[in-house]
Structures are given as C-alpha cells and as structure tokens.
Amino acid sequence: MACLDLCLKKHLFSNQEKPDTKMFLCSQHAIQELSCGNICISTVDSNSDVGVLATYYNDVLPSNLFLQIGSKGNKRILDVSKMHESIGKDMSDALPALHALSGRDYTSAFFGIGKQKMYKVVKKSDHFKDVLASMGRSVNFEMDVFSVIQKIISECYGVKNCQSINDARYKKFCAQQKSQSRDNSHLQKTNYFSIVYAYEPIM
C-alpha cells in the first residue's frame, strides 16, 4: 500500500493551486493506468472553468469525456466530444485564452462585455482564433499579440477597423457627441412646437 501510495503521489503531483486543472491530470492517470474508456467529471455548479478545460483537452485525452453539472434534481450530463465538434478544434484551442481575457478569478472583465459577446466576435475571425490559441505557450508576451487583442476588444464594443483601444474610444466618443447633438436638436424642436401648440393659438 505504501508503494502504491507513493506511486500515485508521484504520478499525480502538480503545482496547480486550483482543482479545475488537477481534474484532468487525474483523468489522464485513470486512462493510462486503469484503461478507462469513459471519464465523467462531476461539478456541483455550471463551472465555466471546467467546461472550457474539458473542451480544450478533449483531443488530448484518449477517452470519452463527459461533464456532470448541477446538483440534486438539476443534474445534467454533457458530452464533451459533441461540444468540441460543435465549435471546432480551432475555437476549442482558443478557449483558455478567451476565457481568461473575458474575465475570471484572476483577470478582470471588461465593462459591458460578457463571455458570450467576446465568443461571438472571436468565432467570426480565423485570425483572432489563431492568435488566442497561440497564447500561453511562452511566458514571454509578444507585442504582436497585444495589437490583435486590442482589435478583439474594440470589436466587442462595436467599433471595427481600429488598431488600438484608444482609437476605439475616440470613435465611440465622437459617435456619442453626434448622438447628443441630434438629441439636443430634437429637444429644441420639441420645445418650439410645444410653444406653437400650447400657447400660440391664444396669444
């Protein structure tokens, strides 16, 4: 037993702090050592971290991977391979960076931009997907990637063809000023016709 316990500790050693990533290390161990053809990972809530990682690791783990989410009478079992097939390998490879960029435990989210909005923007561009998939392969952050990330965020705010977030902010500011100008003109006309309708007939 002592030898087996030591062997397990050696094979399952990880410096990861969160259990989300350890789940897949344990899954890999079960596949290699116990020849498990089906792996079902259970989580009490719809943990997006686990869903993202499961979809990402689907090609790496030679097993049928499933997720059981929810608790008590609200449990559901999701087929990860079908999720992976539905969104495609290129989008699956981009998911970890997309998940971190759109906000999670250790990275802040952008105001007014949810994960679904950013997902839709990235999904439309092969270049966006390729760049996000390339992130995390090195601790050195490439500045070429930074410019693409700025384009992604700009498009999430509805501003296209911008080289930087500052350009997007400027365009948004100009659009707001035009909108305020139109609103002001509308209110001036409203005030004028209020005079015409309410006061002019009896003056």
C-alpha positions in Angstrom: 0.0 0.0 0.0 2.8 2.4 0.9 4.5 1.7 -2.5 1.2 2.3 -4.3 0.5 5.5 -2.4 4.0 6.8 -3.3 3.4 5.9 -6.9 0.1 7.7 -7.0 1.6 10.8 -5.4 4.4 10.8 -8.0 2.2 10.4 -11.0 -0.4 12.9 -9.7 2.0 15.6 -8.5 1.0 19.1 -9.6 1.9 22.6 -8.6 -1.6 23.8 -9.7 -3.5 25.6 -6.9 -7.0 25.1 -8.3 -8.7 21.7 -8.6 -10.0 22.5 -12.1 -6.8 21.6 -13.8 -6.0 18.7 -11.4 -9.2 17.0 -12.6 -7.6 16.4 -16.0 -4.4 15.2 -14.6 -6.4 12.6 -12.6 -8.3 11.8 -15.7 -5.1 11.2 -17.7 -3.8 9.0 -14.9 -7.1 6.9 -14.9 -6.9 6.5 -18.7 -3.2 5.4 -18.6 -3.2 3.3 -15.5 -6.7 1.9 -15.4 -7.6 1.9 -19.2 -10.7 3.9 -18.5 -12.7 4.3 -21.8 -15.2 6.8 -20.3 -14.4 9.6 -17.9 -17.2 11.6 -16.2 -16.1 14.8 -14.3 -18.7 16.0 -11.8 -19.1 19.6 -10.6 -21.8 20.9 -8.4 -22.4 24.0 -10.5 -22.0 25.1 -14.1 -18.3 25.9 -13.6 -17.2 27.6 -16.8 -13.5 26.8 -16.0 -14.2 23.1 -16.1 -16.2 23.3 -19.2 -13.6 25.3 -21.0 -10.7 23.0 -20.0 -12.7 19.8 -20.8 -13.4 21.1 -24.3 -9.8 22.1 -24.7 -8.4 18.8 -23.5 -10.8 16.7 -25.5 -8.3 15.9 -28.2 -5.5 15.2 -25.7 -7.3 12.6 -23.5 -7.9 9.4 -25.5 -11.2 8.7 -23.8 -14.9 9.6 -24.0 -15.2 12.6 -21.7 -18.4 13.7 -20.0 -19.3 16.5 -17.6 -21.9 16.2 -15.0 -23.1 19.6 -13.8 -25.7 20.8 -11.3 -26.9 19.3 -8.0 -29.7 17.2 -6.7 -32.6 17.2 -9.2 -31.0 19.6 -11.6 -28.1 17.4 -12.8 -27.2 17.2 -16.4 -24.5 15.2 -18.3 -22.8 16.9 -21.2 -20.9 15.0 -23.9 -17.6 16.9 -24.3 -16.8 15.4 -27.6 -20.0 16.8 -29.1 -19.3 20.2 -27.6 -15.8 20.1 -29.1 -17.2 19.0 -32.5 -19.8 21.7 -32.4 -17.5 24.6 -32.0 -14.5 23.1 -33.9 -10.9 22.5 -33.0 -9.7 26.0 -33.8 -12.2 27.5 -31.4 -11.5 24.9 -28.8 -7.8 25.7 -28.9 -8.7 29.4 -28.4 -11.0 28.8 -25.4 -8.4 29.1 -22.5 -7.1 32.5 -23.6 -10.6 33.7 -24.5 -11.9 32.6 -21.1 -9.1 34.4 -19.3 -9.4 37.5 -21.5 -13.1 37.9 -20.9 -12.7 37.8 -17.1 -12.3 35.1 -14.5 -11.0 34.7 -10.9 -7.6 36.3 -11.6 -8.3 38.5 -14.6 -10.8 41.4 -14.6 -13.6 41.6 -17.1 -14.2 44.5 -19.5 -17.2 46.7 -18.7 -20.3 45.7 -20.6 -18.6 42.7 -22.4 -19.6 39.3 -21.3 -18.1 36.0 -22.4 -20.8 35.4 -24.9 -20.2 38.7 -26.7 -16.5 38.1 -26.9 -17.0 34.5 -28.0 -19.2 35.7 -31.0 -16.6 38.2 -32.1 -13.7 35.7 -31.9 -15.7 33.0 -33.6 -16.1 35.1 -36.8 -12.4 35.6 -37.3 -9.9 32.8 -38.0 -7.1 35.2 -37.2 -8.5 36.0 -33.8 -8.8 32.3 -33.0 -5.3 31.6 -34.2 -3.8 34.4 -32.1 -5.7 33.4 -28.9 -4.7 29.7 -29.5 -1.1 30.8 -29.6 -1.2 32.4 -26.2 0.1 30.6 -23.1 2.8 28.7 -25.0 5.5 31.0 -23.6 5.9 33.3 -20.5 7.1 36.0 -22.8 4.2 38.0 -24.1 4.5 39.1 -27.8 3.6 42.6 -28.6 2.1 41.5 -32.0 -0.5 39.6 -30.0 -1.3 42.8 -28.0 -2.4 44.6 -31.1 -4.7 41.8 -32.1 -6.2 41.6 -28.6 -6.9 45.4 -28.9 -8.8 44.7 -32.1 -10.9 42.0 -30.4 -11.8 44.3 -27.6 -12.6 47.1 -29.9 -15.0 44.9 -32.0 -16.6 43.8 -28.7 -17.5 47.4 -28.2 -19.0 47.6 -31.7 -16.0 49.5 -33.2 -14.3 47.8 -36.2 -11.1 48.6 -38.1 -9.3 50.0 -35.1 -5.6 49.5 -34.4 -5.9 50.2 -30.7 -8.4 50.6 -27.9 -7.6 54.3 -27.7 -8.8 54.6 -31.4 -12.0 52.8 -30.5 -12.6 55.0 -27.5 -12.2 58.1 -29.7 -14.6 56.8 -32.3 -17.1 55.9 -29.5 -16.7 59.4 -28.1 -17.3 61.0 -31.5 -20.4 58.9 -32.0 -21.7 59.9 -28.6 -21.2 63.6 -29.3 -23.1 63.2 -32.6 -25.9 61.4 -30.8 -26.0 64.2 -28.1 -26.1 66.8 -30.9 -29.1 65.1 -32.5 -30.8 64.8 -29.1 -30.3 68.5 -28.5 -31.7 69.4 -31.9 -34.7 67.1 -31.3 -35.4 68.8 -27.9 -35.1 72.3 -29.4 -37.7 71.3 -32.0 -39.9 69.8 -29.3 -39.8 72.9 -27.2 -40.6 75.1 -30.2 -43.7 73.1 -31.3 -44.8 73.0 -27.6 -45.0 76.7 -27.8 -46.8 76.6 -31.2 -49.3 74.0 -30.0 -50.0 75.2 -26.4 -49.5 79.0 -26.4 -49.6 80.5 -29.9 -53.3 80.0 -30.6 -54.3 82.2 -27.6 -51.5 84.7 -27.7 
